Amino acid sequence: MMNMKVVARCSPMLLLLGAGAARAGLEPFSFGASETVKHDSNILHSEGSDHKADWQSTTELSAAVDQTIGRERLVGSASVNA
């Protein structure tokens, strides 16, 4: 039980470290990735003493293209969340 209290106190710092993003550019293409970590102390949203805590993680991968071809411009992007 003591271990969970330490994790709960450190969770705001862990969230700041985990909520980062990375981006790489290779003209005209760009690629990105991000990771978000969240701790919920009451995932069932119960009012009694029956609380259940859990960690949630979201990963996003993205890719985009932005290319000028003559007088035209080709633009496209896609992303996936898991």
C-alpha positions as CSV (number, residue, x, y, z in Angstrom):
1,M,0.0,0.0,0.0
2,M,2.9,2.4,0.8
3,N,4.3,1.8,-2.7
4,M,1.1,3.0,-4.3
5,K,1.2,6.2,-2.2
6,V,4.7,7.0,-3.5
7,V,3.6,6.4,-7.1
8,A,0.5,8.6,-6.6
9,R,2.7,11.4,-5.3
10,C,5.1,11.1,-8.2
11,S,2.4,10.7,-10.8
12,P,2.2,14.5,-11.8
13,M,6.0,14.4,-12.5
14,L,5.7,11.2,-14.4
15,L,2.8,12.7,-16.5
16,L,5.0,15.6,-17.4
17,L,7.8,13.3,-18.5
18,G,5.5,10.9,-20.3
19,A,3.4,13.5,-22.2
20,G,6.0,14.2,-24.7
21,A,6.1,14.3,-28.5
22,A,8.7,13.6,-31.1
23,R,8.8,14.9,-34.7
24,A,11.1,14.2,-37.6
25,G,11.2,16.1,-40.9
26,L,12.4,14.9,-44.3
27,E,11.1,17.4,-46.9
28,P,8.4,17.1,-48.1
29,F,7.4,14.4,-45.7
30,S,7.1,14.7,-41.9
31,F,6.6,12.0,-39.3
32,G,5.6,12.2,-35.6
33,A,5.0,10.2,-32.5
34,S,3.6,11.1,-29.1
35,E,2.9,9.2,-25.9
36,T,0.5,10.2,-23.1
37,V,0.4,8.5,-19.8
38,K,-2.4,9.1,-17.3
39,H,-3.2,7.7,-13.8
40,D,-6.8,7.6,-12.7
41,S,-7.4,6.9,-9.0
42,N,-11.1,6.0,-9.4
43,I,-11.8,4.6,-12.9
44,L,-15.2,3.3,-11.8
45,H,-16.2,6.8,-10.5
46,S,-17.8,5.2,-7.5
47,E,-18.6,7.3,-4.4
48,G,-18.1,4.6,-1.8
49,S,-14.9,3.1,-0.6
50,D,-14.7,0.7,-3.6
51,H,-12.2,2.7,-5.6
52,K,-10.1,1.1,-8.4
53,A,-7.0,2.8,-9.8
54,D,-5.3,2.2,-13.1
55,W,-2.8,3.7,-15.6
56,Q,-3.9,4.7,-19.1
57,S,-1.6,5.1,-22.0
58,T,-2.3,6.6,-25.5
59,T,0.2,6.4,-28.4
60,E,-0.2,8.4,-31.6
61,L,1.8,8.0,-34.8
62,S,1.4,10.6,-37.6
63,A,2.7,11.2,-41.1
64,A,2.1,14.1,-43.5
65,V,3.2,15.3,-47.0
66,D,3.4,18.9,-48.2
67,Q,4.8,19.1,-51.7
68,T,4.5,21.9,-54.3
69,I,4.2,20.5,-57.9
70,G,4.4,23.3,-60.4
71,R,1.6,25.7,-59.5
72,E,-0.3,23.1,-57.6
73,R,0.2,21.9,-54.0
74,L,-0.2,18.3,-52.7
75,V,-1.1,18.2,-49.0
76,G,-2.1,15.1,-47.0
77,S,-1.9,13.9,-43.5
78,A,-2.8,10.8,-41.4
79,S,-2.6,9.8,-37.8
80,V,-3.4,6.6,-35.8
81,N,-4.2,6.5,-32.1
82,A,-3.9,3.3,-30.0
